[in-house]
Amino acid sequence: MSTKDLTRLGVDSGNKWKKSRRRLVIGVTGGAIAGFLICITILCLYKLPTWKGHFGLNTNSNKNIEALLKVHGAITLKRYKLSNVKKMTNNFKVKLGQGGFGSVYKGKLPNGAPVAVKILNASKKDGEEFMNEVASISRTSHINVVTLLGFSLEGRKRVLIYEFMPNGSLDKLIYRKGPETIAPLSWDIIYEIAIGIARGLEYLHIGCNTRILHFDIKPHNILLDEKFCPKISDFGLAKLCPRNESIISLSDARGTMGYVAPEVLNRHFAGVSLKSDVYSYGMMLLEMVGGRKNTNAEASNMSEIYFPHWIFKRLKLGSDLRLEEEIAPEENEIAKRLAIVGLWCIQTFPNDRPTMSRVIDMLEVNINSLEIPPKPLLSSPTTSLPESSIS
């Protein structure tokens, strides 16, 4: 073989080695890229629900909510895009308050009507609070129940839009402590508020096709319009109840400490029923009479710590029911009426409590026909109870 042939053979062998090495590099690189893409695909599929939530797509819980909206006829409610909600609240500029389930901001509809916009907190309960509010309020129509005007549901953002109540919540007007100077409500207005709430609760209990138990009646959840007409709000803990069931099944306790009926906390007392709302109403009524919370750890006298026991004693003695102010005889009669009704409502056992229809009768009849009920059996707490939802 000539030198020329050997040279050509060497060149060909070198070219073949280079081609083989190039194929090897391409194969390894391609395999690595393919493996990387497979891992990314698996990761995407695994994280898809989270991604959907972040990018405003429907999550599984939102699909459940959408189905519920159709079932309960709430699909007819006005639905807003989140961008429109931001616009109507001026990017959530004016905060009206905050509760256990979210924050409330002042807003304005395109027609200029003021609204209250509630942004629900993220919850582990898969949108239960949102569904409770929409399912409950969308089927109501009563002057003493707040009106739901619309909602927004995008990804993890859940928003409820209500009529605006210019006088805020009842608690700010009956607990007159703090730097703000708030004119006290007249006893005539206090009475009208009390009977208005009673009518709203009666409507929820017997006036709807499906009865509604609120489970969180307290001053903070009573809103007042420009004429101090009360509106029951915040149905995040509410439960719909068939008319043929008197005892309600609950998976857990719910409500706010200080207003929760004994049977809601401990089923040994009795079954949970409409009378559980009656108990909460009674505790709120006593706070309206006293202008203070029902528990006061700062009281100098042990008997004053638990207000229902203190007010029972004052009623028995025929004494005035407010120590801090002098009230006229006709005003004291209103206070006495509300106190008697309140004490009947907080009787330990549900069978001893009146229905809301009976409560309305008691608020309207001649006061001389009202009997002072037995003293509440529960012992006096020695410390203030926290005002947090226990659900």
ROROFI-344738 format. One line per 8 residues: number of its first residue (from 0); their letters; for each residue x, y, z of C-alpha. Coordinates in steps of 0.001 Angstrom, whole numbers, plus 500000, padded with zeros to 6 digits. Layout:
BEGIN
NUM = a = X/Y/Z ~ ...
//
This chain:
BEGIN
0 = mstkdltr = 500000/500000/500000 ~ 501376/503342/498955 ~ 501981/506279/501276 ~ 499153/508124/499572 ~ 496680/505332/500354 ~ 497759/505215/503987 ~ 497240/508941/504300 ~ 493725/508671/502794
8 = lgvdsgnk = 492882/505807/505164 ~ 493964/507858/508178 ~ 491846/510793/507077 ~ 488771/508561/506567 ~ 489241/506921/509964 ~ 489519/510352/511612 ~ 486345/511545/509906 ~ 484443/508433/511020
16 = wkksrrrl = 485585/508963/514654 ~ 484470/512593/514584 ~ 481065/511621/513184 ~ 480630/508895/515809 ~ 481577/511298/518600 ~ 479129/513913/517258 ~ 476317/511324/517182 ~ 477188/510292/520756
24 = vigvtgga = 477093/513898/521993 ~ 473814/514572/520191 ~ 472278/511380/521611 ~ 473322/512111/525184 ~ 472219/515748/524943 ~ 468895/514809/523371 ~ 468250/512213/526045 ~ 469010/514730/528777
32 = iagflici = 466676/517299/527218 ~ 463929/514711/526818 ~ 464324/513635/530450 ~ 464192/517274/531577 ~ 461009/517896/529588 ~ 459374/514768/531048 ~ 460204/515950/534578 ~ 458757/519398/533837
40 = tilclykl = 455582/517812/532439 ~ 455133/515626/535530 ~ 455729/518622/537779 ~ 453174/520679/535856 ~ 450562/517959/536136 ~ 451242/517534/539853 ~ 451044/521261/540564 ~ 448196/522039/538145
48 = ptwkghfg = 445545/522911/540775 ~ 447919/525406/542390 ~ 448858/526929/539060 ~ 445207/527211/538137 ~ 444543/529087/541350 ~ 447422/531504/540781 ~ 446395/532268/537236 ~ 442679/532756/537902
56 = lntnsnkn = 441482/529490/536390 ~ 438845/527294/538010 ~ 439985/525137/540920 ~ 438082/522022/541971 ~ 436553/523921/544908 ~ 435445/526673/542527 ~ 433744/524069/540358 ~ 431841/522911/543438
64 = ieallkvh = 430875/526509/544176 ~ 429734/527057/540584 ~ 427532/523958/540831 ~ 426087/525193/544133 ~ 425308/528591/542622 ~ 423208/526891/539962 ~ 421449/524600/542438 ~ 420429/527459/544715
72 = gaitlkry = 419407/529809/541929 ~ 422151/532256/542890 ~ 423396/532235/539320 ~ 420987/535136/538761 ~ 423103/537298/541092 ~ 425267/539886/539395 ~ 428762/538521/538860 ~ 431744/540864/538722
80 = klsnvkkm = 435286/540443/537473 ~ 437962/540993/540101 ~ 439265/543924/538066 ~ 435827/545574/538366 ~ 435826/544964/542118 ~ 439191/546711/542416 ~ 437827/549597/540405 ~ 434645/549985/542491
88 = tnnfkvkl = 436681/550021/545734 ~ 439422/552286/544348 ~ 441833/549396/544861 ~ 440463/548649/548350 ~ 441196/552124/549675 ~ 438560/552583/552419 ~ 438371/549751/554944 ~ 435085/549594/556847
96 = gqggfgsv = 435946/546758/559197 ~ 437187/543246/559661 ~ 435579/540061/560937 ~ 436357/536427/561404 ~ 435937/535606/557711 ~ 437411/538619/555956 ~ 437755/542362/555500 ~ 435063/544783/554318
104 = ykgklpng = 435737/547796/552086 ~ 433573/550644/550894 ~ 432815/550683/547191 ~ 430649/552303/544572 ~ 428728/550677/541718 ~ 428859/552196/538222 ~ 425475/553841/538910 ~ 426955/555594/541948
112 = apvavkil = 425228/553443/544597 ~ 427477/552769/547627 ~ 428217/549144/548499 ~ 430128/547126/551078 ~ 432654/544757/549507 ~ 433684/541761/551605 ~ 436936/539988/550703 ~ 436877/536528/552267
120 = naskkdge = 440033/535196/553913 ~ 441735/532117/552511 ~ 440251/529103/554250 ~ 441007/525422/554682 ~ 437294/524693/554389 ~ 437262/524740/550596 ~ 435104/527851/550238 ~ 432502/526777/552806
128 = efmnevas = 432023/530314/554160 ~ 431460/531691/550649 ~ 428966/528941/549824 ~ 427135/529435/553143 ~ 426751/533169/552544 ~ 425599/532862/548942 ~ 423305/529859/549519 ~ 421680/531532/552543
136 = isrtshin = 421291/535176/551594 ~ 420470/534597/547933 ~ 417182/532967/549000 ~ 416144/535737/551417 ~ 414205/538938/550976 ~ 413426/540767/554199 ~ 413881/544309/555467 ~ 415868/543026/558445
144 = vvtllgfs = 418278/540825/556469 ~ 421146/542407/554539 ~ 420835/542266/550728 ~ 423490/540505/548653 ~ 423947/542441/545392 ~ 426641/540394/543684 ~ 429836/538401/543945 ~ 433204/537704/542342
152 = legrkrvl = 434875/534319/542063 ~ 438291/534137/540424 ~ 440816/531521/541491 ~ 441374/531884/545220 ~ 439735/535314/545417 ~ 436154/535197/546703 ~ 434240/538445/547060 ~ 430718/539313/548234
160 = iyefmpng = 429057/542652/547483 ~ 426347/543925/549840 ~ 424167/546976/550228 ~ 426018/549671/552195 ~ 424950/550353/555800 ~ 425983/553935/556726 ~ 425587/553497/560505 ~ 427884/550493/560649
168 = sldkliyr = 427537/547626/563100 ~ 425571/547638/566340 ~ 428570/546886/568567 ~ 430110/550295/567839 ~ 426997/552003/569195 ~ 426305/549973/572326 ~ 429867/549574/573639 ~ 430678/553221/574192
176 = kgpetiap = 434278/552844/575300 ~ 437414/554229/573716 ~ 438602/557561/572333 ~ 435694/558034/569945 ~ 432756/560013/571274 ~ 429574/558366/570023 ~ 426167/559703/570928 ~ 424199/557036/572831
184 = lswdiiye = 421200/555494/571137 ~ 417841/556505/572561 ~ 415862/553748/574266 ~ 413168/554039/571595 ~ 415773/553267/568910 ~ 417253/550428/570989 ~ 413772/548923/571253 ~ 413132/549246/567501
192 = iaigiarg = 416495/547639/566767 ~ 415709/544758/569138 ~ 412316/544020/567597 ~ 413689/544443/564052 ~ 416368/541809/564687 ~ 413715/539517/566193 ~ 411590/539845/563047 ~ 414588/539122/560851
200 = leylhigc = 415405/535979/562828 ~ 411784/534851/562793 ~ 411839/535213/559005 ~ 415011/533099/558735 ~ 413514/530427/560986 ~ 410013/530110/559556 ~ 409587/532581/556691 ~ 411885/530965/554117
208 = ntrilhfd = 411112/527853/552081 ~ 414209/526323/553671 ~ 414811/527395/557254 ~ 418115/529097/558006 ~ 420033/528883/561281 ~ 422463/531773/561533 ~ 424699/530454/564360 ~ 426521/533775/564856
216 = ikphnill = 424030/536364/566089 ~ 425941/539109/567927 ~ 426135/542939/567819 ~ 429054/542878/565370 ~ 426882/541055/562805 ~ 423952/543488/563013 ~ 424253/546363/560532 ~ 422273/549600/560682
224 = dekfcpki = 421051/551683/557755 ~ 420617/555463/557722 ~ 417417/555174/559795 ~ 418938/552640/562234 ~ 416888/549824/560730 ~ 418800/546634/561697 ~ 419965/544082/559144 ~ 421251/540619/560034
232 = sdfglakl = 424536/539962/558207 ~ 427498/537564/558039 ~ 426057/534152/557159 ~ 429442/532393/556994 ~ 428418/529887/559676 ~ 424779/529567/558611 ~ 423126/526228/557948 ~ 420122/525438/555771
240 = cprnesii = 417601/523174/557479 ~ 414714/521180/555992 ~ 411343/522073/557502 ~ 410691/518497/558630 ~ 413771/518439/560876 ~ 413648/520044/564323 ~ 417081/518860/565490 ~ 420086/519904/563411
248 = slsdargt = 423130/517738/562771 ~ 426447/519558/563222 ~ 429925/518153/562632 ~ 431554/520730/564904 ~ 430731/523585/567276 ~ 430307/526979/565665 ~ 429676/530553/566760 ~ 431358/533182/568908
256 = mgyvapev = 432183/532549/572554 ~ 429859/534484/574808 ~ 426907/534001/572455 ~ 427020/530235/571799 ~ 424174/528172/573233 ~ 425184/525409/575691 ~ 423891/522637/573424 ~ 426121/523797/570550
264 = lnrhfagv = 429182/523324/572763 ~ 427952/520195/574517 ~ 425244/517962/573020 ~ 424477/516480/576466 ~ 422314/519545/577162 ~ 420035/518961/574171 ~ 420007/518805/570379 ~ 420965/521834/568313
272 = slksdvys = 417902/523622/566926 ~ 416403/527015/566091 ~ 416504/527700/569842 ~ 420305/527968/569553 ~ 419848/531243/567629 ~ 417329/532343/570274 ~ 420030/531972/572947 ~ 422472/534149/570969
280 = ygmmllem = 419758/536758/570457 ~ 419087/536821/574213 ~ 422756/537380/575078 ~ 422896/540218/572556 ~ 419703/541733/573995 ~ 421228/541866/577472 ~ 424294/543628/576084 ~ 422022/546206/574463
288 = vggrkntn = 420369/546801/577850 ~ 423619/547083/579787 ~ 425655/548917/577157 ~ 428475/546499/577900 ~ 429624/542972/577158 ~ 428107/540148/579133 ~ 431475/539277/580677 ~ 433692/541827/582412
296 = aeasnmse = 436901/540618/584031 ~ 437606/544141/585351 ~ 434458/544270/587494 ~ 435145/544949/591194 ~ 432377/542629/592368 ~ 432331/538958/591384 ~ 428557/539116/590797 ~ 429111/541868/588225
304 = iyfphwif = 431510/539797/586126 ~ 428694/537865/584437 ~ 426083/540443/583481 ~ 423061/538094/583115 ~ 423360/537159/586805 ~ 423788/540807/587822 ~ 420800/541968/585760 ~ 418643/539137/587143
312 = krlklgsd = 419415/540370/590659 ~ 418582/543992/589707 ~ 415276/542914/588191 ~ 414330/541019/591333 ~ 415117/544109/593463 ~ 413308/546466/591062 ~ 416488/548534/590620 ~ 417581/550544/587567
320 = lrleeeia = 419370/548450/584964 ~ 422054/550995/584137 ~ 424320/552332/586823 ~ 426118/554925/584695 ~ 423109/556995/583645 ~ 419773/558143/584912 ~ 416873/557025/582776 ~ 413268/558139/582805
328 = peeneiak = 410538/555739/584011 ~ 409297/555038/580477 ~ 412874/554305/579350 ~ 413419/552034/582336 ~ 410299/550143/581265 ~ 411880/549479/577850 ~ 415099/548336/579518 ~ 413174/546063/581880
336 = rlaivglw = 411158/544525/579012 ~ 414293/543804/576971 ~ 416045/542355/580030 ~ 413162/540001/580859 ~ 412945/538777/577257 ~ 416735/538396/577107 ~ 416788/536284/580268 ~ 414034/534017/578918
344 = ciqtfpnd = 416047/533553/575709 ~ 419210/532435/577538 ~ 417603/529714/579629 ~ 420002/526778/579792 ~ 417696/524190/578223 ~ 416218/524918/574761 ~ 412693/523830/575731 ~ 412605/526652/578288
352 = rptmsrvi = 413382/529293/575670 ~ 410693/531004/573563 ~ 410531/530778/569782 ~ 411334/533969/567878 ~ 407613/534402/567176 ~ 406965/534285/570910 ~ 409851/536733/571472 ~ 408136/539265/569209
360 = dmlevnin = 404892/538831/571166 ~ 406755/539368/574442 ~ 408334/542547/573097 ~ 404926/543949/572155 ~ 402577/542897/574987 ~ 401867/544852/578156 ~ 404933/544615/580383 ~ 402811/543643/583395
368 = sleippkp = 402026/540336/581694 ~ 405729/539381/581523 ~ 407085/537112/584234 ~ 410698/537245/585359 ~ 412250/533920/584326 ~ 414357/531633/586539 ~ 417968/532653/587108 ~ 420301/531260/584409
376 = llssptts = 421814/528025/585724 ~ 425293/528307/584218 ~ 428013/529442/586601 ~ 429641/532866/586246 ~ 432824/532921/584158 ~ 435790/534477/585971 ~ 437530/535832/582896 ~ 436484/537504/579689
384 = lpessis = 435669/535041/576948 ~ 437476/535503/573622 ~ 435363/536877/570789 ~ 436604/534524/568116 ~ 434653/532088/565986 ~ 435189/528567/567189 ~ 434142/526831/564024
//
